[in-house]
């Protein structure tokens, strides 16, 4: 619910940001897209295996949602002036998005109770153990401090929304629905994750403001 609220509020208040279309899409992505590498590491460190399990559920639900929202925002606001809306142009990037595909495949695999595949399973487990530290190294290596200063106002807006507004709304929603301490902690910490580095890739591929996106990713990660 907080994710939908922040997404809708971002669109409705776009005029107040005084930003062009590509810049708005970068702020939009910065407001809602979480860095799941950081989230997995934090969940296991803070909450152990139960927190990791709940975080996996959050990833399955949130990653496809935020990617769909982001693609639609880029198609709507980052397209050149005069470009008409095309269903194919909007749907195909969503269907081809590897984050959405992998999340849905993982959810279906788990729901089917298939278990780890023989022979290949141990290899995948080894690769999985290496993926998290390598991903976290990539997070640090991808930070661009110089990109923050030229776009300071919009960066501050995205940082405030992603790291303060969204977690606060998530806490209120968790309290309203009576979640226990573990579930509340996982939900709030997941909502407070920095912006995903893949947002920068999507911004470059689909006409967003990639410089602003780099600044937002860097600022939210450092904060």
LINURZI-V123130 format. One record per pair of residues at least 12 apart in sequence whose C-alpha atoms are under 10 Angstrom apart, sorted by the first residue. I is the first residue (numbers start at 1). J is the second residue. D is the distance in whole Angstrom. If there is no record, write none. Layout:
i:I j:J d:D
i:I j:J d:D
//
This chain:
i:1 j:169 d:9
i:1 j:170 d:8
i:1 j:173 d:8
i:2 j:32 d:10
i:2 j:165 d:9
i:2 j:166 d:6
i:2 j:167 d:8
i:2 j:168 d:9
i:2 j:169 d:6
i:2 j:170 d:6
i:2 j:171 d:9
i:2 j:172 d:9
i:2 j:173 d:7
i:2 j:191 d:9
i:3 j:31 d:9
i:3 j:32 d:7
i:3 j:33 d:9
i:3 j:62 d:8
i:3 j:65 d:9
i:3 j:66 d:8
i:3 j:166 d:7
i:3 j:167 d:10
i:3 j:169 d:9
i:3 j:170 d:8
i:3 j:191 d:9
i:4 j:32 d:9
i:4 j:65 d:9
i:4 j:66 d:9
i:4 j:69 d:9
i:5 j:166 d:9
i:5 j:169 d:9
i:6 j:28 d:9
i:6 j:31 d:7
i:6 j:32 d:7
i:6 j:161 d:8
i:6 j:162 d:9
i:6 j:165 d:8
i:6 j:166 d:7
i:6 j:169 d:9
i:7 j:28 d:7
i:7 j:29 d:9
i:7 j:31 d:8
i:7 j:32 d:7
i:7 j:66 d:9
i:7 j:69 d:8
i:7 j:70 d:9
i:7 j:73 d:10
i:8 j:28 d:10
i:9 j:28 d:10
i:10 j:24 d:9
i:10 j:25 d:10
i:10 j:27 d:8
i:10 j:28 d:6
i:10 j:29 d:10
i:10 j:31 d:8
i:10 j:32 d:10
i:10 j:158 d:10
i:10 j:161 d:9
i:11 j:24 d:9
i:11 j:25 d:10
i:11 j:28 d:8
i:11 j:73 d:9
i:14 j:27 d:10
i:14 j:28 d:9
i:17 j:153 d:9
i:17 j:154 d:8
i:17 j:157 d:9
i:18 j:154 d:9
i:19 j:154 d:8
i:20 j:77 d:8
i:20 j:78 d:9
i:20 j:208 d:10
i:20 j:209 d:9
i:21 j:73 d:9
i:21 j:74 d:8
i:21 j:76 d:8
i:21 j:77 d:5
i:21 j:78 d:5
i:21 j:79 d:8
i:21 j:80 d:9
i:21 j:81 d:10
i:21 j:207 d:9
i:21 j:208 d:8
i:21 j:209 d:9
i:22 j:73 d:9
i:22 j:74 d:7
i:22 j:75 d:10
i:22 j:76 d:10
i:22 j:77 d:6
i:22 j:78 d:5
i:22 j:79 d:8
i:22 j:80 d:9
i:22 j:203 d:8
i:22 j:206 d:9
i:22 j:207 d:6
i:22 j:208 d:4
i:22 j:209 d:5
i:22 j:210 d:9
i:22 j:212 d:9
i:22 j:213 d:10
i:23 j:74 d:10
i:23 j:77 d:9
i:23 j:78 d:8
i:23 j:151 d:10
i:23 j:154 d:8
i:23 j:203 d:10
i:23 j:207 d:10
i:23 j:208 d:6
i:23 j:209 d:5
i:23 j:210 d:8
i:23 j:211 d:9
i:23 j:212 d:7
i:23 j:213 d:8
i:24 j:73 d:9
i:24 j:74 d:9
i:24 j:77 d:8
i:24 j:78 d:8
i:24 j:154 d:9
i:24 j:208 d:8
i:24 j:209 d:8
i:24 j:212 d:10
i:24 j:213 d:10
i:25 j:70 d:7
i:25 j:71 d:9
i:25 j:72 d:10
i:25 j:73 d:6
i:25 j:74 d:6
i:25 j:75 d:9
i:25 j:76 d:9
i:25 j:77 d:7
i:25 j:78 d:7
i:25 j:199 d:10
i:25 j:203 d:8
i:25 j:206 d:10
i:25 j:207 d:9
i:25 j:208 d:6
i:25 j:209 d:7
i:25 j:210 d:10
i:25 j:212 d:10
i:25 j:213 d:9
i:26 j:70 d:9
i:26 j:73 d:9
i:26 j:74 d:9
i:26 j:78 d:10
i:26 j:154 d:9
i:26 j:155 d:9
i:26 j:158 d:9
i:26 j:199 d:8
i:26 j:200 d:8
i:26 j:202 d:9
i:26 j:203 d:7
i:26 j:207 d:10
i:26 j:208 d:6
i:26 j:209 d:6
i:26 j:210 d:7
i:26 j:211 d:9
i:26 j:212 d:7
i:26 j:213 d:5
i:26 j:214 d:9
i:26 j:215 d:10
i:26 j:216 d:8
i:26 j:217 d:10
i:27 j:154 d:7
i:27 j:155 d:8
i:27 j:156 d:10
i:27 j:157 d:8
i:27 j:158 d:6
i:27 j:159 d:9
i:27 j:161 d:9
i:27 j:162 d:10
i:27 j:208 d:10
i:27 j:209 d:9
i:27 j:212 d:8
i:27 j:213 d:7
i:27 j:216 d:8
i:28 j:66 d:10
i:28 j:69 d:9
i:28 j:70 d:7
i:28 j:73 d:8
i:28 j:74 d:9
i:28 j:158 d:8
i:28 j:161 d:10
i:28 j:162 d:10
i:28 j:213 d:10
i:29 j:66 d:8
i:29 j:67 d:9
i:29 j:69 d:9
i:29 j:70 d:6
i:29 j:71 d:9
i:29 j:73 d:9
i:29 j:74 d:9
i:29 j:158 d:9
i:29 j:162 d:10
i:29 j:195 d:8
i:29 j:196 d:9
i:29 j:198 d:10
i:29 j:199 d:6
i:29 j:200 d:9
i:29 j:202 d:9
i:29 j:203 d:9
i:29 j:208 d:10
i:29 j:213 d:8
i:29 j:216 d:9
i:29 j:217 d:10
i:30 j:70 d:10
i:30 j:154 d:10
i:30 j:155 d:9
i:30 j:157 d:9
i:30 j:158 d:6
i:30 j:159 d:8
i:30 j:161 d:8
i:30 j:162 d:7
i:30 j:163 d:10
i:30 j:194 d:8
i:30 j:195 d:5
i:30 j:196 d:8
i:30 j:197 d:10
i:30 j:199 d:8
i:30 j:200 d:10
i:30 j:212 d:10
i:30 j:213 d:7
i:30 j:214 d:10
i:30 j:215 d:10
i:30 j:216 d:6
i:30 j:217 d:7
i:30 j:220 d:8
i:31 j:66 d:10
i:31 j:157 d:9
i:31 j:158 d:5
i:31 j:159 d:7
i:31 j:160 d:9
i:31 j:161 d:6
i:31 j:162 d:5
i:31 j:163 d:8
i:31 j:165 d:9
i:31 j:166 d:8
i:31 j:194 d:9
i:31 j:195 d:8
i:31 j:216 d:9
i:31 j:220 d:10
i:32 j:62 d:9
i:32 j:63 d:10
i:32 j:65 d:10
i:32 j:66 d:7
i:32 j:67 d:9
i:32 j:69 d:9
i:32 j:70 d:9
i:32 j:158 d:9
i:32 j:161 d:8
i:32 j:162 d:6
i:32 j:163 d:10
i:32 j:166 d:8
i:32 j:191 d:8
i:32 j:192 d:10
i:32 j:193 d:9
i:32 j:194 d:9
i:32 j:195 d:7
i:32 j:196 d:9
i:33 j:62 d:9
i:33 j:63 d:8
i:33 j:65 d:9
i:33 j:66 d:6
i:33 j:67 d:8
i:33 j:69 d:10
i:33 j:70 d:8
i:33 j:162 d:8
i:33 j:191 d:9
i:33 j:193 d:8
i:33 j:194 d:8
i:33 j:195 d:5
i:33 j:196 d:6
i:33 j:197 d:9
i:33 j:198 d:9
i:33 j:199 d:7
i:33 j:217 d:10
i:34 j:59 d:9
i:34 j:62 d:9
i:34 j:63 d:8
i:34 j:66 d:9
i:34 j:162 d:9
i:34 j:190 d:7
i:34 j:191 d:7
i:34 j:192 d:8
i:34 j:193 d:5
i:34 j:194 d:6
i:34 j:195 d:5
i:34 j:196 d:5
i:34 j:197 d:9
i:34 j:198 d:10
i:34 j:199 d:9
i:34 j:217 d:10
i:35 j:59 d:10
i:35 j:63 d:10
i:35 j:136 d:10
i:35 j:139 d:9
i:35 j:190 d:9
i:35 j:191 d:10
i:35 j:192 d:10
i:35 j:193 d:6
i:35 j:194 d:6
i:35 j:195 d:5
i:35 j:196 d:4
i:35 j:197 d:7
i:35 j:198 d:8
i:35 j:199 d:9
i:35 j:217 d:9
i:35 j:220 d:10
i:35 j:221 d:9
i:36 j:55 d:9
i:36 j:56 d:9
i:36 j:58 d:10
i:36 j:59 d:7
i:36 j:63 d:9
i:36 j:132 d:10
i:36 j:135 d:10
i:36 j:136 d:10
i:36 j:190 d:8
i:36 j:193 d:8
i:36 j:194 d:9
i:36 j:195 d:9
i:36 j:196 d:7
i:36 j:197 d:10
i:37 j:131 d:9
i:37 j:132 d:6
i:37 j:133 d:9
i:37 j:134 d:9
i:37 j:135 d:6
i:37 j:136 d:6
i:37 j:137 d:10
i:37 j:138 d:10
i:37 j:139 d:8
i:37 j:193 d:10
i:37 j:196 d:9
i:37 j:197 d:10
i:38 j:132 d:9
i:38 j:133 d:10
i:38 j:135 d:9
i:38 j:136 d:7
i:38 j:139 d:8
i:38 j:190 d:9
i:38 j:193 d:7
i:38 j:194 d:8
i:38 j:195 d:10
i:38 j:196 d:9
i:38 j:221 d:9
i:39 j:52 d:9
i:39 j:55 d:7
i:39 j:56 d:9
i:39 j:58 d:10
i:39 j:59 d:9
i:39 j:186 d:9
i:39 j:189 d:8
i:39 j:190 d:6
i:39 j:191 d:9
i:39 j:192 d:9
i:39 j:193 d:6
i:39 j:194 d:9
i:40 j:52 d:6
i:40 j:53 d:9
i:40 j:55 d:7
i:40 j:56 d:8
i:40 j:59 d:9
i:40 j:132 d:8
i:40 j:190 d:9
i:41 j:132 d:7
i:41 j:133 d:9
i:41 j:136 d:9
i:42 j:55 d:10
i:42 j:186 d:9
i:42 j:189 d:8
i:42 j:190 d:9
i:42 j:193 d:9
i:43 j:55 d:7
i:43 j:56 d:10
i:43 j:185 d:9
i:43 j:186 d:7
i:43 j:189 d:8
i:43 j:190 d:8
i:46 j:182 d:10
i:46 j:185 d:9
i:46 j:186 d:9
i:46 j:189 d:10
i:47 j:182 d:7
i:47 j:183 d:10
i:47 j:185 d:8
i:47 j:186 d:8
i:50 j:182 d:8
i:50 j:183 d:9
i:50 j:186 d:10
i:51 j:182 d:7
i:51 j:183 d:8
i:51 j:185 d:9
i:51 j:186 d:6
i:51 j:187 d:10
i:52 j:186 d:9
i:53 j:186 d:10
i:54 j:182 d:9
i:54 j:183 d:7
i:54 j:186 d:7
i:54 j:187 d:8
i:54 j:190 d:10
i:55 j:183 d:9
i:55 j:186 d:7
i:55 j:187 d:8
i:55 j:189 d:9
i:55 j:190 d:7
i:56 j:103 d:9
i:56 j:106 d:10
i:56 j:107 d:9
i:57 j:103 d:10
i:57 j:107 d:8
i:58 j:186 d:9
i:58 j:187 d:8
i:58 j:190 d:8
i:58 j:191 d:10
i:59 j:99 d:10
i:59 j:103 d:7
i:59 j:107 d:10
i:59 j:190 d:9
i:60 j:99 d:10
i:60 j:100 d:9
i:60 j:102 d:9
i:60 j:103 d:5
i:60 j:104 d:7
i:60 j:105 d:10
i:60 j:106 d:8
i:60 j:107 d:7
i:61 j:100 d:10
i:61 j:103 d:8
i:61 j:104 d:9
i:61 j:107 d:9
i:62 j:100 d:10
i:62 j:103 d:9
i:62 j:190 d:10
i:62 j:191 d:10
i:63 j:99 d:7
i:63 j:100 d:7
i:63 j:102 d:10
i:63 j:103 d:7
i:63 j:104 d:10
i:64 j:94 d:9
i:64 j:97 d:9
i:64 j:98 d:10
i:64 j:99 d:7
i:64 j:100 d:5
i:64 j:101 d:8
i:64 j:102 d:9
i:64 j:103 d:7
i:64 j:104 d:8
i:65 j:100 d:8
i:66 j:100 d:9
i:67 j:93 d:10
i:67 j:94 d:7
i:67 j:97 d:8
i:67 j:99 d:8
i:67 j:100 d:7
i:67 j:198 d:10
i:67 j:199 d:9
i:67 j:202 d:9
i:68 j:90 d:9
i:68 j:91 d:9
i:68 j:93 d:9
i:68 j:94 d:6
i:68 j:95 d:9
i:68 j:97 d:9
i:68 j:100 d:8
i:69 j:94 d:9
i:70 j:94 d:9
i:70 j:199 d:9
i:70 j:202 d:9
i:70 j:203 d:9
i:71 j:89 d:10
i:71 j:90 d:7
i:71 j:91 d:9
i:71 j:92 d:10
i:71 j:93 d:7
i:71 j:94 d:7
i:71 j:97 d:9
i:71 j:202 d:8
i:71 j:203 d:9
i:71 j:206 d:8
i:72 j:89 d:10
i:72 j:90 d:6
i:72 j:91 d:8
i:72 j:93 d:9
i:72 j:94 d:9
i:73 j:90 d:10
i:73 j:208 d:10
i:74 j:90 d:9
i:74 j:202 d:9
i:74 j:203 d:8
i:74 j:205 d:10
i:74 j:206 d:6
i:74 j:207 d:7
i:74 j:208 d:7
i:75 j:87 d:10
i:75 j:89 d:8
i:75 j:90 d:6
i:75 j:91 d:10
i:75 j:93 d:10
i:75 j:206 d:7
i:75 j:207 d:9
i:75 j:208 d:9
i:76 j:90 d:9
i:77 j:207 d:9
i:77 j:208 d:9
i:78 j:203 d:9
i:78 j:206 d:7
i:78 j:207 d:6
i:78 j:208 d:6
i:78 j:209 d:9
i:79 j:206 d:8
i:79 j:207 d:7
i:79 j:208 d:9
i:80 j:207 d:9
i:93 j:202 d:10
i:93 j:206 d:9
i:97 j:202 d:10
i:99 j:198 d:9
i:138 j:197 d:9
i:139 j:196 d:9
i:139 j:197 d:7
i:139 j:217 d:9
i:139 j:218 d:9
i:139 j:221 d:8
i:140 j:218 d:9
i:140 j:221 d:9
i:140 j:222 d:9
i:142 j:197 d:8
i:142 j:200 d:10
i:142 j:214 d:9
i:142 j:217 d:9
i:142 j:218 d:8
i:143 j:197 d:9
i:143 j:214 d:7
i:143 j:215 d:8
i:143 j:216 d:10
i:143 j:217 d:7
i:143 j:218 d:5
i:143 j:219 d:9
i:143 j:221 d:8
i:143 j:222 d:9
i:144 j:211 d:9
i:144 j:214 d:6
i:144 j:215 d:7
i:144 j:216 d:10
i:144 j:217 d:8
i:144 j:218 d:6
i:144 j:219 d:9
i:145 j:214 d:9
i:145 j:215 d:7
i:145 j:217 d:10
i:145 j:218 d:6
i:145 j:219 d:8
i:145 j:222 d:9
i:146 j:211 d:10
i:146 j:214 d:9
i:146 j:215 d:8
i:146 j:218 d:9
i:147 j:210 d:10
i:147 j:211 d:6
i:147 j:212 d:7
i:147 j:213 d:9
i:147 j:214 d:6
i:147 j:215 d:5
i:147 j:216 d:8
i:147 j:217 d:10
i:147 j:218 d:8
i:147 j:219 d:9
i:148 j:211 d:8
i:148 j:212 d:7
i:148 j:213 d:9
i:148 j:214 d:8
i:148 j:215 d:4
i:148 j:216 d:7
i:148 j:217 d:9
i:148 j:218 d:7
i:148 j:219 d:7
i:149 j:212 d:10
i:149 j:215 d:8
i:149 j:219 d:10
i:150 j:211 d:9
i:150 j:212 d:8
i:150 j:215 d:9
i:151 j:211 d:8
i:151 j:212 d:6
i:151 j:213 d:9
i:151 j:214 d:10
i:151 j:215 d:7
i:151 j:216 d:9
i:152 j:212 d:9
i:152 j:215 d:8
i:152 j:216 d:9
i:152 j:219 d:10
i:154 j:212 d:8
i:154 j:213 d:10
i:154 j:215 d:9
i:154 j:216 d:8
i:155 j:212 d:7
i:155 j:213 d:9
i:155 j:214 d:10
i:155 j:215 d:7
i:155 j:216 d:5
i:155 j:217 d:9
i:155 j:218 d:9
i:155 j:219 d:7
i:155 j:220 d:9
i:156 j:215 d:10
i:156 j:216 d:8
i:156 j:219 d:8
i:156 j:220 d:9
i:157 j:216 d:9
i:158 j:195 d:9
i:158 j:213 d:10
i:158 j:215 d:10
i:158 j:216 d:7
i:158 j:217 d:9
i:158 j:219 d:9
i:158 j:220 d:8
i:159 j:192 d:10
i:159 j:194 d:8
i:159 j:195 d:9
i:159 j:216 d:7
i:159 j:217 d:9
i:159 j:218 d:10
i:159 j:219 d:7
i:159 j:220 d:5
i:159 j:221 d:9
i:159 j:223 d:8
i:160 j:220 d:9
i:161 j:192 d:10
i:162 j:191 d:8
i:162 j:192 d:6
i:162 j:193 d:8
i:162 j:194 d:7
i:162 j:195 d:8
i:162 j:216 d:10
i:162 j:220 d:8
i:163 j:188 d:10
i:163 j:189 d:10
i:163 j:191 d:8
i:163 j:192 d:5
i:163 j:193 d:7
i:163 j:194 d:7
i:163 j:195 d:9
i:163 j:220 d:7
i:163 j:221 d:10
i:163 j:223 d:8
i:164 j:191 d:9
i:164 j:192 d:7
i:165 j:191 d:9
i:165 j:192 d:9
i:166 j:188 d:8
i:166 j:190 d:10
i:166 j:191 d:6
i:166 j:192 d:7
i:166 j:193 d:10
i:167 j:187 d:8
i:167 j:188 d:5
i:167 j:189 d:7
i:167 j:190 d:8
i:167 j:191 d:5
i:167 j:192 d:5
i:167 j:193 d:9
i:168 j:188 d:8
i:168 j:191 d:9
i:168 j:192 d:9
i:169 j:188 d:9
i:169 j:191 d:9
i:170 j:184 d:8
i:170 j:185 d:10
i:170 j:187 d:7
i:170 j:188 d:6
i:170 j:189 d:9
i:170 j:190 d:9
i:170 j:191 d:7
i:170 j:192 d:9
i:171 j:184 d:7
i:171 j:185 d:8
i:171 j:187 d:8
i:171 j:188 d:6
i:171 j:189 d:10
i:171 j:191 d:9
i:172 j:184 d:10
i:172 j:188 d:10
i:173 j:187 d:10
i:173 j:188 d:10
i:174 j:187 d:8
i:174 j:188 d:8
i:192 j:220 d:9
i:193 j:220 d:8
i:193 j:221 d:8
i:194 j:216 d:9
i:194 j:217 d:7
i:194 j:218 d:9
i:194 j:219 d:8
i:194 j:220 d:5
i:194 j:221 d:5
i:194 j:222 d:8
i:194 j:223 d:8
i:195 j:213 d:9
i:195 j:214 d:10
i:195 j:216 d:7
i:195 j:217 d:5
i:195 j:218 d:8
i:195 j:219 d:9
i:195 j:220 d:6
i:195 j:221 d:7
i:196 j:213 d:10
i:196 j:216 d:10
i:196 j:217 d:7
i:196 j:218 d:10
i:196 j:220 d:9
i:196 j:221 d:9
i:197 j:213 d:9
i:197 j:214 d:8
i:197 j:216 d:10
i:197 j:217 d:6
i:197 j:218 d:9
i:197 j:221 d:10
i:198 j:213 d:10
i:198 j:217 d:9
i:199 j:213 d:7
i:199 j:214 d:9
i:199 j:216 d:10
i:199 j:217 d:8
i:200 j:212 d:9
i:200 j:213 d:6
i:200 j:214 d:6
i:200 j:215 d:10
i:200 j:216 d:9
i:200 j:217 d:8
i:201 j:213 d:9
i:201 j:214 d:10
//
